Amino acid sequence: MTLIKSISGIRGTIGGQVGEGLSPLDVVKFASAYGQWAKLRHKGKIKVVVGRDARISGDMVKNLVIGSLQGLGIDVVNIGLATTPTTEIAVTEEKAHGGIILTASHNPKQWNALKLLNEKGEFLTAADGAEVLKIAEDESFVFADVDDLGQVSELDNYTDLHVEHVLNLRMVDVDAIKKANFTVAIDCVNSVGGVALPKLLNALGVNNIIELYCEPNGHFPHNPEPLPENLTEISKVIKEKKADVGFVVDPDVDRLAIVNEDGSMFGEEYTLVAVADYLLSEQVGNTVSNLSSSRALADVTRSFGGEYSPAAVGEVNVVATMKATNALIGGEGNGGVIYPESHYGRDALVGIGLFLTHLAKSGIKCSELRAKYPEYHISKNKIELTPDIDVDGILKNIEEKYKNEDINTIDGLKIDFPDKWVQLRKSNTEPIIRIYAEAQSMAAADELAQTIINDIKALI
């Protein structure tokens, strides 16, 4: 059993003893802490939006969360089965004081989580998250008297409103998509994408949809993280049925992976790159991604005369940098597209609308579009250390050794070479250094990572 408390929320496996898994008592405790935080942050009657993915445990967790918020005197808008970006949009549309998304994102079915939003429909800052955790630790909640209990309203139309929102985006060209007459395959891992993606594609004028795992029952047919090794079935179906493109989402639909018409992977790192390419071709602007994302975004941005800025890992950090640089587009290399004209959150529906517009206007095959972009490969490694080793001291020594290169220390240590980069990040929970390296071939990326691993071993 696992329970992980962080500034962005609480996640864990269902079952087990209190404090060891995500038990009902833990759900009540942290939902109450969040509700108390919202009451301290805002005056008057508080309203919170609650949405959930299709996990088996979702209904149970939803009832516990809603009951806890009611007990604090907070009104709840329950939007039911909804994607993470749908819930984010609902917070601002309802003029709510916050939101809770019940999803463990790409984790397997035994996991669930409470993801916490502020009144802007954005994830909490580190300071706000720490305050919620402190309230939970102290159990300093104050529940309402019987006459002041919160009320619950049920709204089931937010997926439709989200789809309409995407269609109304200035850079989504529905006529171009209709004219292209695409055949699109989708894999929604039996979660809320199975509700949202068919509605979106139909509204965009896609009449030929090949649906894989679109029943929102929470029984994931394969590992729900949209990585190449988990996408073999849709790859086969695309080739057999001659689809033009395939889209795969994670259980809460904030990550978008694309599969080419020949069954090859477009690459999660390149979802954001392709969407940025389309937007920048129409309007010069700035872009942002986290330090662990591909250099391809920076290359494409600079080719159009825009400026690229790196951010620390974590959506809240990417969003803060996007606001600071007035970025046109941003996100993460895991297929997360953040388009401020829509909202400041990763949104696979927005990504699909923009990507299909790009593909339609390009007039070329999906694999040909992918071939336009700089070719990079990322090698992901880690080195385990004993608890007594000074990890910060090791990073300082590596920084000193490579001081003549372009160094960035906003999130661990990133060393930029002319044609490659390597990033070292220490784990907050265990004595591990994660080592990501990117180069123009996997062999070169692996070699760079191994060089740094050897440097670390020499220091130890």
Secondary structure as UniProt FT lines:
FT   STRAND          3..6
FT   TURN            7..8
FT   STRAND          9..14
FT   TURN            19..20
FT   STRAND          21..22
FT   HELIX           24..41
FT   STRAND          47..52
FT   TURN            56..57
FT   HELIX           58..71
FT   TURN            72..73
FT   STRAND          75..81
FT   HELIX           84..93
FT   TURN            94..95
FT   STRAND          98..102
FT   TURN            105..106
FT   TURN            109..110
FT   STRAND          111..117
FT   TURN            119..120
FT   HELIX           126..138
FT   HELIX           146..148
FT   STRAND          152..154
FT   HELIX           158..167
FT   TURN            170..171
FT   HELIX           174..180
FT   STRAND          183..187
FT   TURN            189..190
FT   HELIX           193..203
FT   TURN            204..205
FT   STRAND          208..212
FT   HELIX           228..230
FT   HELIX           232..241
FT   STRAND          245..249
FT   TURN            251..252
FT   STRAND          256..259
FT   TURN            261..262
FT   HELIX           269..282
FT   STRAND          287..290
FT   TURN            291..292
FT   HELIX           296..303
FT   TURN            304..305
FT   STRAND          308..311
FT   HELIX           315..325
FT   STRAND          329..332
FT   TURN            333..335
FT   STRAND          336..338
FT   TURN            340..342
FT   HELIX           348..362
FT   HELIX           366..371
FT   STRAND          377..384
FT   TURN            387..388
FT   HELIX           391..401
FT   TURN            402..404
FT   STRAND          406..408
FT   STRAND          413..417
FT   TURN            418..419
FT   STRAND          420..426
FT   STRAND          432..439
FT   HELIX           442..459
//
